[in-house]
Amino acid sequence: MGKKHLLISGAVAVLCAGILVLFTDIEVRTVHWFNCGPWSSSGEKASQACR
């Protein structure tokens, strides 16, 4: 494998890792909003996970 292929493979790997981190962060925020948001019960809002 040439140097060009290695650089392209590295760039694709970095891009995929960045997309994974971005979507994981969005998913965590969305789940937190649904669990602790305006429609959750007062017990859920007072839980340790929502603080």
Rosetta constraint file for C-alpha pairs under 8 A:
AtomPair CA 1 CA 5 HARMONIC 6.17 0.50
AtomPair CA 1 CA 6 HARMONIC 6.87 0.50
AtomPair CA 2 CA 6 HARMONIC 6.39 0.50
AtomPair CA 3 CA 7 HARMONIC 6.27 0.50
AtomPair CA 4 CA 8 HARMONIC 6.26 0.50
AtomPair CA 5 CA 9 HARMONIC 6.04 0.50
AtomPair CA 6 CA 10 HARMONIC 6.13 0.50
AtomPair CA 7 CA 11 HARMONIC 6.16 0.50
AtomPair CA 8 CA 12 HARMONIC 6.17 0.50
AtomPair CA 9 CA 13 HARMONIC 6.14 0.50
AtomPair CA 10 CA 14 HARMONIC 6.20 0.50
AtomPair CA 11 CA 15 HARMONIC 6.13 0.50
AtomPair CA 12 CA 16 HARMONIC 6.11 0.50
AtomPair CA 13 CA 17 HARMONIC 6.15 0.50
AtomPair CA 14 CA 18 HARMONIC 6.13 0.50
AtomPair CA 15 CA 19 HARMONIC 6.27 0.50
AtomPair CA 16 CA 20 HARMONIC 6.17 0.50
AtomPair CA 17 CA 21 HARMONIC 6.21 0.50
AtomPair CA 18 CA 22 HARMONIC 6.13 0.50
AtomPair CA 19 CA 23 HARMONIC 6.16 0.50
AtomPair CA 20 CA 24 HARMONIC 6.03 0.50
AtomPair CA 21 CA 25 HARMONIC 6.13 0.50
AtomPair CA 22 CA 26 HARMONIC 6.30 0.50
AtomPair CA 23 CA 27 HARMONIC 6.01 0.50
AtomPair CA 24 CA 28 HARMONIC 6.17 0.50
AtomPair CA 25 CA 29 HARMONIC 6.27 0.50
AtomPair CA 26 CA 30 HARMONIC 6.10 0.50
AtomPair CA 27 CA 31 HARMONIC 6.13 0.50
AtomPair CA 28 CA 32 HARMONIC 6.12 0.50
AtomPair CA 29 CA 33 HARMONIC 6.08 0.50
AtomPair CA 30 CA 34 HARMONIC 6.23 0.50
AtomPair CA 31 CA 35 HARMONIC 6.08 0.50
AtomPair CA 32 CA 36 HARMONIC 5.79 0.50
AtomPair CA 32 CA 37 HARMONIC 7.46 0.50
AtomPair CA 32 CA 50 HARMONIC 7.35 0.50
AtomPair CA 33 CA 37 HARMONIC 4.72 0.50
AtomPair CA 34 CA 39 HARMONIC 7.58 0.50
AtomPair CA 34 CA 40 HARMONIC 7.31 0.50
AtomPair CA 35 CA 40 HARMONIC 6.09 0.50
AtomPair CA 35 CA 44 HARMONIC 7.09 0.50
AtomPair CA 35 CA 45 HARMONIC 7.91 0.50
AtomPair CA 35 CA 50 HARMONIC 7.81 0.50
AtomPair CA 36 CA 40 HARMONIC 5.62 0.50
AtomPair CA 36 CA 44 HARMONIC 6.36 0.50
AtomPair CA 36 CA 45 HARMONIC 5.24 0.50
AtomPair CA 36 CA 50 HARMONIC 5.73 0.50
AtomPair CA 37 CA 45 HARMONIC 7.70 0.50
AtomPair CA 40 CA 44 HARMONIC 6.18 0.50
AtomPair CA 40 CA 45 HARMONIC 6.63 0.50
AtomPair CA 41 CA 45 HARMONIC 6.35 0.50
AtomPair CA 42 CA 46 HARMONIC 6.17 0.50
AtomPair CA 43 CA 47 HARMONIC 6.28 0.50
AtomPair CA 44 CA 50 HARMONIC 7.24 0.50
AtomPair CA 45 CA 50 HARMONIC 5.72 0.50
AtomPair CA 45 CA 51 HARMONIC 7.80 0.50
AtomPair CA 46 CA 50 HARMONIC 6.62 0.50
AtomPair CA 46 CA 51 HARMONIC 7.22 0.50
AtomPair CA 47 CA 51 HARMONIC 6.89 0.50
